Amino acid sequence: MGMPGGVIAALIGLAGGVYTAMQSEWIIFSLFLGLFMVATSVTRYILMSHQASDRLEKLEKQMAEKE
């Protein structure tokens, strides 16, 4: 899914949740709420793993410069 897919899924979940709440369709609202919660968790996980990878590369580069 990746970072862009996670953001798009989160936005769809948020927009769908607002729309279905205004229409009082509570079953479908729960589905959009679930999509929003899963998409934000996946996006957060992907972002943290990318940041950790960048930090690791930076540390490896610093260790190589010291040698």
Secondary structure, DSSP 8 states (H G I E B T S, - for coil): -HHHHHHHHHHHHHHHHHHHHHTT-HHHHHHHHHHHHHHHHHHHHHHHHHHHHHHHHHHHHHHHHH-
